[in-house]
Amino acid sequence: MAQVTVTINERRYNIACDDGQEAHLSRLGTYVNKRVSELVAAVGQIGDAKLLVMVSLLVADELSDAYAEMGTLKSGGKGAAAAAEADGRLSETLDKLSMRIESIAAGLEQA
């Protein structure tokens, strides 16, 4: 079994993984660290536990939206019109995510 060290919010974590999955796990760690850094920029250092819970929820929300988008594209047809519509929905989704992050940040600042 392989092991990878990922750095999230300037803390190092040793994570075990299957052999051959090291690069993938490292990329995932980098993505999570990027999202944590974005939250820290928005709300400050509020503690690792809260930051990781918030990032987990944001990533789960992104995944949920991606699954919904895939389902819409599969059932809605193909072609340039569908792609343009998907781009518009993606833009709306990103705007909604941005507003959610700002709302969460505001709530945490009041806590």
C-alpha positions as CSV (number, residue, x, y, z in Angstrom):
1,M,0.0,0.0,0.0
2,A,1.3,3.4,-1.0
3,Q,1.3,6.6,1.0
4,V,1.0,10.2,-0.1
5,T,1.6,13.4,1.9
6,V,-0.9,16.1,1.1
7,T,-0.8,19.6,2.4
8,I,-4.1,21.3,3.3
9,N,-4.2,24.7,5.0
10,E,-0.4,24.5,5.6
11,R,-0.8,21.2,7.5
12,R,0.7,18.0,6.2
13,Y,-1.4,14.8,6.2
14,N,0.0,11.3,5.4
15,I,-2.7,9.4,3.5
16,A,-2.6,5.7,2.5
17,C,-3.8,4.7,-0.9
18,D,-3.7,1.9,-3.4
19,D,-0.5,1.5,-5.4
20,G,-0.6,3.6,-8.6
21,Q,-3.1,6.1,-7.1
22,E,-0.5,8.4,-5.7
23,A,-0.7,11.1,-8.4
24,H,-4.5,11.1,-8.4
25,L,-4.6,11.5,-4.6
26,S,-2.0,14.2,-4.8
27,R,-4.2,16.1,-7.4
28,L,-7.2,15.7,-5.1
29,G,-5.3,17.1,-2.2
30,T,-4.2,20.1,-4.3
31,Y,-7.8,20.8,-5.3
32,V,-9.0,20.6,-1.7
33,N,-6.2,22.9,-0.5
34,K,-7.1,25.4,-3.3
35,R,-10.7,25.4,-2.1
36,V,-9.7,25.8,1.5
37,S,-7.4,28.7,0.5
38,E,-10.4,30.4,-1.2
39,L,-12.5,30.0,1.9
40,V,-9.6,31.3,4.1
41,A,-9.4,34.4,1.9
42,A,-13.2,34.9,2.3
43,V,-13.7,34.1,6.0
44,G,-10.2,33.9,7.5
45,Q,-8.7,31.2,9.6
46,I,-11.8,29.8,11.4
47,G,-10.2,26.4,12.3
48,D,-9.3,23.4,10.3
49,A,-12.5,21.4,11.3
50,K,-14.9,24.2,10.1
51,L,-12.9,24.8,7.0
52,L,-12.8,21.2,6.0
53,V,-16.5,20.7,6.7
54,M,-17.3,23.8,4.6
55,V,-15.1,22.6,1.7
56,S,-16.6,19.1,1.9
57,L,-20.1,20.6,1.6
58,L,-19.0,22.9,-1.3
59,V,-17.4,20.0,-3.2
60,A,-20.5,17.8,-2.5
61,D,-22.6,20.6,-3.9
62,E,-20.4,20.9,-7.0
63,L,-20.6,17.1,-7.5
64,S,-24.4,17.2,-7.2
65,D,-24.7,19.9,-9.7
66,A,-22.4,18.1,-12.1
67,Y,-24.5,14.9,-11.9
68,A,-27.6,17.0,-12.5
69,E,-26.0,18.7,-15.5
70,M,-24.9,15.3,-16.9
71,G,-28.5,14.0,-16.5
72,T,-29.9,17.0,-18.3
73,L,-27.4,16.7,-21.1
74,K,-28.1,13.0,-21.6
75,S,-31.8,13.5,-21.7
76,G,-31.9,16.8,-23.5
77,G,-30.2,16.0,-26.7
78,K,-26.9,16.9,-28.3
79,G,-25.4,19.5,-30.5
80,A,-24.3,23.1,-30.3
81,A,-27.6,24.4,-29.0
82,A,-27.5,21.9,-26.0
83,A,-23.9,22.9,-25.4
84,A,-24.7,26.6,-25.4
85,E,-27.6,26.0,-23.0
86,A,-25.3,23.9,-20.8
87,D,-22.8,26.7,-20.7
88,G,-25.5,29.1,-19.6
89,R,-26.6,26.7,-16.8
90,L,-23.0,26.2,-15.7
91,S,-22.5,29.9,-15.5
92,E,-25.7,30.2,-13.4
93,T,-24.5,27.3,-11.1
94,L,-21.1,29.0,-10.6
95,D,-22.9,32.3,-9.7
96,K,-25.1,30.4,-7.2
97,L,-22.1,28.7,-5.7
98,S,-20.4,32.1,-5.3
99,M,-23.4,33.5,-3.5
100,R,-23.5,30.4,-1.2
101,I,-19.9,30.8,-0.3
102,E,-20.4,34.5,0.4
103,S,-23.5,33.6,2.5
104,I,-21.6,31.0,4.5
105,A,-18.7,33.4,5.0
106,A,-21.1,36.1,6.3
107,G,-22.7,33.6,8.7
108,L,-19.3,32.5,10.0
109,E,-18.2,36.1,10.5
110,Q,-21.2,36.7,12.7
111,A,-20.6,33.5,14.7
